[in-house]
Amino acid sequence: MVTPPTQHRKAPSNARPLSTAIQKLHVKPVACIICHSRKVKCPGGSPCAKCTRAGKECKYPTRDRQLKLSQSYIEQLLKENEQLREGVAATPTAVDNATQEVREVPPVTQNVTQDTAQNPLLGDRPWFIPVASLEMPIHIDLAADAAFATRFRQTLSGKDIKHIPRMNFVSDDVISALSDLDCPWPAPARARFLVKVALNTVCRFFHMVRRSQVSRCLEAAISAQGNTGRLATSKLFVLFALGELYSTKVAPPDGSFPGLLYFAHARRNVTVPAERPQLDTMEITLLLSLYSYNLNRRHSAHLFADSAIRLGIVMGMHLNIPESLLRDRAAREHRNRIWWTAYTFDRTWSSKLGHPVSVHDDDFDVDPPSADGLADDEDFGDHEYVLQNIELARLTGRIVPLLYGRRKQTKAFSQRVQQALTELTKWVENLPSHLQLNRGDNERMISSNMVYLHLTFNQCVIMVTRPILLHVFASTEKTRTNQGTNTSPPISEGARKIAQTCIQCARHSFRLLSESWIEGAFAIFDYFHTQYLFSAATILAISALSDTRPENSDADEFETACQILSQLGQIGDDNRNGFNRAYIAAASRAARFKLPVEQFSRSG
């Protein structure tokens, strides 16, 4: 395991602790300056009695005590000081398992980015973009993938290229107008199909409903010809919306987004805050949050996730309920898992947007998911998967503010990167065996929720490491173009290894996504698949431009990623992804033909 260079200093094992290494001397009483000058005995105290009677200011001399220290302890201090001057990190232990595919975390030296405390992607001031059609400028957070792509383009061109803000999302007015239209209840077979799709796809990623309860609710609604309660109707409508989203392979003929009409009606029924919210309300809010993110309404998705947290707090779900008040084991487990899903959404959405989290870890006390006493209940998925998803969300929620926040930091940026990578390494090393991706595994046999878990991990590593990757790329190109005149410090080996880690995770994400595309498992309208593909493509572009050796296949893989993104736009995904297609086209030409950086920047 890599030892962070920021770890507290420890005395050597053969040295006595500091408390015993310092040999206490016999301390003689000290006379105040007035008594000492008069050569009289000082009674002590501050002030002493004699100075008080004489009306004089009583002062004592400052003593420089001579202490005895262990020689081995002093030698250890000198050795560590020398290591700090040289910027030498602790010796790493490479993570290399013959069966488990673990992305290696390299050591970070303190001069990765000239030992500055600030993330090199951040400017002196927050990034705002004025938009003529909006009253207030748009804030751009550097943790976002599109923002990093803009920084990449600016590095290539050497100019302040404007960022293209996200404007192609379904507007509030469109959703409001749709909610006023009639929403016919689907035929029974169609309703069962849509609910089954939702339960077997995205509901396997996150625990949001109980399958048995949804099935009973659906059959009751079919028997009543759709005449059910407000909350039951809203829950089924948003499940219909997710079912259409994950079962649709091409855009509808009218150009609408799959499931949008169902979503608009489900959202209308829960817009008024409930004074006494029910668990159904929280389930619906989570489902609406997930659909909103797929709709490219990321801020709405985060607001729904925040609302779910607040609803849970109102219902006391942030605290463990006594067993005597809720003896149904399955009901208690569902209650706990719903809270943890809201927590996961809040952490994940916040990290993608650069927003503060809605609730801190020390503000709630809820038991983690467990399978004890459930007797293979079909309502609950693998609790180990849920636990790992929660832990990854917790890490992400802590790491992104640490690296991308503007709060004043005392540690160097490189040290914070080392800390983040060490935590992520522990996460992947501690994965249960059935959740690991082994090198000999065939990707096509991996379940969709496992693919999502590892894609999320790769994305987190990419977010941690890509500022250093871009720094290394910019420094390398500056050295290449200014040969003989460049005075920049050399790139450390630790920084190069960090950059390589970023590239390795991007390659792994591309491999998982391309295999999913080949097997037909790539969800066309799922936002996260497209986001992770775009993020990996940007890193592969940097790799292709940095290493033009024939054996480097990143250019070919990058072109394939661009082709998939282009096909998604042609299918009808262009309304959602919001990624810069002009940048993709320019980068594709450069990576394919190994063009110099100058030509790439001109072509984009």
Buried (B, 14 or more C-beta within 10 A) or exposed (E): EBBBBBEEEEBEEEBBEEEEBBEEEEEEEBBBBBBEEEEEEBEEEEBBEBBEEEEBEBEBEEEEEEEEBBEBBEEBBEEEEEEEEEBBBBEBEEBEEEEBBBBBBBBBBBBBBEEEBBBBBBEEEEBEEEEEEEEEEBEBBBBBBBBBBBBBBBBBBBEEBEBBBBEEBBEEEBBEEBBEEEBEBBEBEEBBBBBBBBBEBBBBBBBBBBBEBBBEBBEEBBEEEBEBEEBBBBBBBBBBBBBBBBBBEEBEEEEBBBBBBBBBBBBBBBEEEBEEBEBBBBBBBBBBBBBBBBBBBBBBBBBBBBBBBBBBBBBEBBEBBEEEEEEEBBEBBBBBBBBBBBBBBBBBBBBBBBBEBBBEEEEBEBEEBBBEEBEEBEBBBBBBBBBBBBBBBBBBBBBBBBBBBEEEBEBBBBBBBBBBBBBBBBBBBEBEEEBBBEEEEEBEEBEBBBBBBBBBBBBBBBBBBBBBBBBBBBBBBEBEEEEEEEEEEEBBEBBBBBBBBBBBBBBBBBEBBBBBBEEEBBBBBBBBBBBBBBBBBBBBBBBBBBBEEEEBEBBEBBBBBBEBBBEBBEBBBBBBBBBBBEBBBBBBBBBBEBBBBEBBBEBB
